[in-house]
Amino acid sequence: MTDLNQHPLAVADADRSQRTLSHGRRLVSHGLILLALGGGGRFLINHLHAQDLASATKESLLRTVIVTQAREGELKRNATLPATLRGNNDILLYARSNGYVAAWHKTIGDKVGKGELLATIDAPEQDQELAQARANREQVKARLFLTKTTAERWEALRQQDGVSQQELEEKRGALTQAQADLAAAEANVKRLEQLQGFRRIVAPFAGVVTKRNVEVGQLVGAGGKELFAISQTDPLRLTVWVPQSYANELKLGKEVNVSLNEFPGKKFTAVIEHVAGGIDPLNRSRQVDITLPNPDGKLLPGSYAEVVIGLTSGVKALVVPASVLVIGSDGPKVATIRDGEKVAFHAVKLGRDLGREVEIVSGINREDKLVVSPSDLLTEGDTVKTETLATNDDKSKRDTKADTLAKPNDSGKPLTTDTAKLAGRKP
């Protein structure tokens, strides 16, 4: 309330002073508020920046791993087995008669046809035996003629009761005996004549002479050393023993590859001809006979060879790179990424070793991310960053893109990203 005794000008000055003071207070309070807001914002910005920096630092400290996934496919692999080339027919020829080698007509490396003469044997003792046997046969024939005539005469006398029945039976018996003696003499002559044929050593089939053990004048005989060895070289034959784990995947008529050190880089195609009906209990393998054509004869019997048999089980299985395996004292494991980029180790059961890949029988799923070449520092539950292993398709796409950008345009300059867009090509 205004004092009535105060001067009007003094009252006005007092009001202005009060308003000035209130305005100043408001300015100070606003400044303090702005200062507080500025400090708080600064603090908030610094706090957020610190959180981002901590998050980036934490992320930078995470280990980066390369991951891949198992593929599902048919198991295909090769079994490489040792073998020895052999002739389709291999035979050793022996002497069947005693004598001396008169001449040999073929030697090692010579090709022969069926029935072709290889050597002749001179056997003078056999000649004498044959002559004696033939003479004995003639004597038996003469006795037979006489015995037959006598028997016919006694048959006539018996009709007239000129001789007894007993005497007639004796003559009939003598005739039968003479006929048997002649048959024996004939057989002996034929035997000696066949032995005469054994004096000629001939090839039983067409092939190549691989061994000759005779010289002119050499004494040979039945049961002695072999004279010749002959091999039929077209086709050749190989025998391999396939392990039991692959035994059920063999089929008659299946083509296989044969390689020899004498022909580096060259594969010869052969065919499975025979497969044993069981597993040999001694080596737990199955015998397989393979036929290899050899029309030009450049493949030699007795050569060492390797047979490559392509095997396909027809079974769908999970196949992974061998580099994902962790082999420890408690068995094989793989490191997987599950539950928010966390590492988890799982024991697996291995199937067949395919070289750079292995078959996983159990322990993982098709969708699992598998760590490639996991570090020894990785432990269960570690949080990591992942990068997918580049496949051959990805590499092909990158190479195609690089080739496209490197290809000159109409102006003769390589395409950049912008020029590629203008040219209608995807960079």
Secondary structure, DSSP 8 states (H G I E B T S, - for coil): ---TTS-HHHHHHHHHHHHHHHHHHHHHHHHHHHHHHHHHHHHHHHHHHHHHHHHHHHHHHSEEEEEE--EEEEEEEEEEEEEE-EEEEEEEE--SS-EEEEEE---TT-EE-TT-EEEEEE-HHHHHHHHHHHHHHHHHHHHHHHHHHHHHHHHHHHHTT-S-HHHHHHHHHHHHHHHHHHHHHHHHHHHHHHHHHTTEEE-SSSEEEEEE---TT-EE-TTS---EEEEEEEEEEEEEEEEGGGGGG--TT-EEEEE-TTSTT--EEEEEEEE-SS-BTTTTEEEEEEEE--TT--S-TT-EEEEEEEEEEEEEEEEEEGGGEEEETTEEEEEEEETTTEEEEEE-EEEEE-SSEEEEEES--TT-EEESS--TT--TT-BEEEEE---HHHHHHHHHHHHHHHSB-TTSSB--HHHHHHTT---
